[in-house]
Amino acid sequence: MTDDDEIGDNIRILMDAGALPVGEVSSRRVGLISARTCDACDNAIRPTECAIELEFWKTIVVNLHARCAKLYEAELRRRMP
């Protein structure tokens, strides 16, 4: 995985392009998942890594490494009115 600045830049690009949702999180789950790719950094989430699953509008699910989720949620807070 790359450094926080690079991941943060990628998250902003994905949000601006509509590839990552910008809105209120309807649910948040934390745990171990397998065979998933992080939607923020595009790297695999290993079965031994803690993963965050964010759900938006009860229809869109975003899978993230814990570190990427922290950066994404910070950017969501920054963009929310």
C-alpha positions in Angstrom: 0.0 0.0 0.0 1.2 3.6 -0.6 1.5 6.5 1.8 -1.5 8.4 3.2 -1.0 11.4 0.9 -1.2 9.3 -2.2 -4.2 7.3 -0.9 -5.9 10.6 0.1 -5.3 12.0 -3.4 -6.7 8.9 -5.0 -9.8 9.0 -2.8 -10.5 12.6 -3.8 -10.1 11.7 -7.5 -12.5 8.7 -7.1 -15.0 10.8 -5.2 -14.9 13.6 -7.8 -15.3 11.1 -10.6 -18.3 9.5 -8.9 -16.5 6.2 -8.4 -16.7 6.5 -4.6 -19.9 7.8 -3.1 -20.2 11.2 -1.4 -23.0 11.1 1.2 -24.0 9.8 4.6 -23.0 6.3 5.6 -26.1 4.2 6.4 -24.1 1.4 8.0 -20.6 0.5 9.0 -19.2 -3.0 9.6 -15.8 -4.0 10.7 -14.2 -7.4 10.5 -12.2 -9.9 8.5 -13.3 -10.4 4.9 -11.6 -12.4 2.1 -11.2 -12.1 -1.6 -12.0 -8.4 -1.8 -10.2 -5.4 -3.2 -10.0 -2.1 -1.4 -12.1 0.5 -3.3 -9.8 3.3 -2.3 -6.3 2.0 -3.1 -7.2 -0.9 -5.4 -5.0 -3.4 -3.4 -6.2 -6.7 -2.1 -7.6 -6.9 1.4 -5.9 -9.9 2.9 -7.9 -12.4 5.0 -5.8 -11.4 8.1 -6.4 -7.7 7.7 -9.2 -5.8 9.4 -11.5 -4.4 6.8 -14.2 -1.8 6.9 -17.4 -2.1 4.9 -19.4 1.1 4.4 -22.9 1.1 3.1 -24.5 4.2 1.4 -28.2 4.6 0.8 -28.7 0.9 1.7 -27.6 0.0 -1.8 -23.9 0.9 -2.4 -21.2 -1.1 -0.4 -17.6 0.2 -0.3 -14.9 -2.2 1.0 -11.8 -0.6 2.5 -8.6 -1.3 4.4 -8.9 0.2 7.9 -6.3 2.8 7.0 -8.1 3.8 3.7 -11.4 3.9 5.6 -10.0 6.5 8.0 -8.9 8.7 5.1 -12.1 8.2 3.2 -14.3 9.0 6.2 -12.2 12.1 6.9 -12.8 13.3 3.3 -16.5 12.6 3.6 -16.7 14.7 6.8 -14.8 17.5 5.0 -17.3 17.5 2.1 -20.5 17.2 4.1 -22.3 20.5 4.9 
